[in-house]
């Protein structure tokens, strides 16, 4: 494992911890899109179908369990926790996220590395992850005022994907026959979706003002 992959994994883990800190400690999910969290739960559930049949390393298994457990626990908190669920802004979080599922599934059926159930589900999870952040970005644009923890959560998610791109570049030049077009294209699209948010986040940090997105 190279430093870019490790940094990407730790940044991804940090994003989850920041969100759990906000929800568990502050007892609030204000500004958090349940739709995005449900999509991420589906991403991990379909990607890690091999968790009970294939073993790679303790690190790999542990990270899979963490992302599976945290994603479903976040969804549970927002949907069912008697205090947290009161702060969920259902009226603003209206992105029709289910409409993303069919295009991603059809794409996975057509473009995959091997036409087996697990490989199609893996491709589906890659395509879905690329667009799963859309409900969150739309919600933040509607509410405009963004608290620090929610802003940090989104920035860490974007940074995780950017670090993975560096990981792919490094592996392309250091490993023989390392070509994964599905992951590369989906990852680049996912990173580009964060570009606008990154710009305004950097501007707010540079000018030491509260982060606000344009309407």
C-alpha positions in Angstrom: 0.0 0.0 0.0 1.4 3.4 -1.0 1.1 6.7 1.0 -1.6 8.1 -1.3 -3.9 5.1 -0.7 -3.3 5.2 3.0 -3.9 8.9 3.2 -7.1 8.5 1.1 -8.4 5.8 3.4 -7.6 7.8 6.6 -9.2 10.9 5.1 -12.3 8.9 4.2 -12.4 7.5 7.7 -12.0 11.0 9.1 -15.0 12.2 7.1 -17.1 9.5 8.7 -15.9 10.2 12.2 -16.6 14.0 11.7 -20.2 13.2 10.7 -20.7 10.7 13.5 -19.2 13.3 16.0 -21.7 15.9 14.8 -24.7 13.5 15.0 -23.8 11.7 18.2 -22.3 14.5 20.3 -24.4 17.5 19.2 -27.5 15.3 18.6 -28.2 17.1 15.3 -28.2 16.2 11.6 -29.0 19.7 10.4 -27.5 20.2 7.0 -26.9 16.4 6.4 -28.7 14.7 3.5 -30.3 11.5 4.5 -30.6 10.7 0.7 -26.8 10.8 0.3 -26.3 8.7 3.4 -28.7 6.1 2.1 -26.9 6.0 -1.2 -23.6 5.5 0.6 -25.0 2.7 2.7 -26.1 1.0 -0.6 -22.6 1.7 -2.1 -20.8 -0.1 0.7 -23.4 -2.9 0.9 -23.0 -3.8 -2.8 -19.3 -3.2 -2.9 -18.4 -5.4 0.0 -20.4 -8.5 -0.8 -17.1 -10.5 -0.6 -16.5 -9.6 3.0 -17.6 -13.1 4.3 -16.1 -15.1 1.5 -12.8 -13.5 0.6 -10.0 -12.5 3.0 -7.2 -10.0 1.9 -5.9 -8.6 5.2 -6.9 -7.5 8.7 -6.7 -3.9 7.5 -9.0 -4.5 4.5 -11.6 -6.4 6.5 -11.6 -3.8 9.3 -12.1 -0.9 6.9 -15.0 -2.7 5.2 -16.7 -3.3 8.5 -16.2 0.3 9.6 -17.7 1.8 6.5 -20.6 -0.7 6.5 -21.4 -0.2 10.1 -21.0 3.6 10.1 -23.0 4.2 7.0 -26.0 2.2 8.2 -25.7 3.7 11.8 -25.8 7.2 10.3 -29.0 6.3 8.4 -30.5 4.9 11.5 -29.7 8.0 13.6 -31.3 10.3 11.1 -34.4 8.1 10.6 -35.0 6.8 14.1 -33.1 8.5 16.9 -35.8 10.4 18.8 -33.7 13.6 19.1 -31.5 13.6 16.0 -34.4 13.0 13.6 -36.1 16.2 14.7 -33.3 18.2 13.2 -33.5 16.5 9.8 -34.7 19.0 7.2 -37.0 16.8 5.1 -38.5 19.7 3.2 -35.1 20.8 1.8 -33.6 17.3 1.3 -35.9 16.5 -1.7 -33.4 15.3 -4.3 -34.9 12.3 -6.0 -32.0 10.0 -5.3 -33.8 6.8 -6.3 -33.6 8.1 -9.9 -29.9 7.6 -9.7 -30.1 3.9 -9.1 -31.4 2.7 -12.4 -28.9 4.5 -14.7 -26.1 3.2 -12.4 -27.4 -0.3 -12.6 -27.9 -0.3 -16.3 -24.4 1.1 -16.8 -23.0 -1.6 -14.5 -24.8 -4.3 -16.6 -23.2 -2.9 -19.8 -19.8 -1.8 -18.6 -18.1 -4.1 -16.0 -14.9 -6.0 -15.7 -16.6 -9.4 -15.7 -20.2 -10.3 -16.1 -20.8 -12.0 -12.8 -23.2 -10.9 -10.0 -20.5 -9.7 -7.7 -18.6 -7.8 -10.4 -21.7 -6.1 -11.7 -22.6 -5.1 -8.1 -19.0 -3.8 -7.7 -19.3 -1.7 -10.9 -22.7 -0.5 -9.7 -21.2 0.7 -6.4 -18.5 2.6 -8.2 -20.9 4.4 -10.5 -23.3 5.1 -7.6 -20.5 6.5 -5.4 -19.6 8.9 -8.1 -23.0 10.6 -7.8 -24.0 9.8 -4.2 -22.9 13.3 -3.0 -25.3 15.1 -5.3 -28.2 15.2 -2.8 -25.8 16.6 -0.1 -24.5 19.3 -2.4 -28.0 20.3 -3.5 -29.2 20.5 0.2 -26.2 22.7 1.1 -26.9 25.0 -1.8 -30.5 25.3 -0.8 -29.8 26.0 2.9 -26.7 28.1 2.0 -25.5 28.5 5.6 -23.2 25.6 6.4 -21.9 24.7 9.9 -18.2 23.8 10.3 -18.6 20.1 10.9 -20.8 19.6 7.8 -18.4 21.6 5.7 -15.5 19.6 7.0 -17.3 16.4 6.2 -17.8 17.3 2.6 -14.3 18.6 2.2 -12.8 15.4 3.7 -14.9 13.3 1.3 -13.7 15.3 -1.7 -10.1 15.1 -0.4 -10.4 11.3 0.0 -11.3 10.9 -3.7 -8.6 13.4 -4.8 -6.0 11.4 -2.9 -7.2 8.2 -4.5 -6.6 9.7 -7.9 -3.0 10.3 -6.9 -2.9 6.7 -5.7 -4.0 5.5 -9.2 -1.4 7.7 -10.9 1.3 6.4 -8.6 0.2 2.7 -9.2 0.0 3.3 -13.0 3.7 4.2 -13.1 4.9 1.7 -10.6 2.9 -1.4 -11.3 2.7 -3.5 -14.5 -0.6 -3.7 -16.3 -2.4 -1.4 -13.8 -5.4 -0.2 -15.8 -8.9 0.3 -14.2 -10.9 2.6 -16.5 -14.2 2.1 -14.6 -12.7 3.3 -11.3 -10.7 6.0 -12.9 -13.5 7.7 -14.9 -16.0 7.4 -12.1 -13.5 8.8 -9.6 -12.6 11.8 -11.8 -16.3 12.6 -12.3 -16.9 12.3 -8.5 -14.0 14.7 -7.8 -15.2 17.2 -10.3 -18.6 17.4 -8.5 -16.8 18.7 -5.5 -14.9 21.5 -7.4 -17.5 24.2 -6.8 -17.8 23.4 -3.1 -14.0 23.4 -2.7 -13.8 26.8 -4.3 -16.2 28.5 -1.9 -14.8 26.5 1.1 -11.3 27.8 0.3 -12.6 31.4 -0.2 -14.3 31.3 3.2 -11.2 29.9 4.9 -8.9 32.5 3.2 -11.1 35.4 4.1 -12.0 33.9 7.6 -15.7 34.2 7.0 -18.6 31.7 7.4 -19.0 29.4 4.5 -22.0 30.2 2.4 -22.9 28.8 -1.1 -24.6 30.9 -3.7 -28.3 30.3 -4.3 
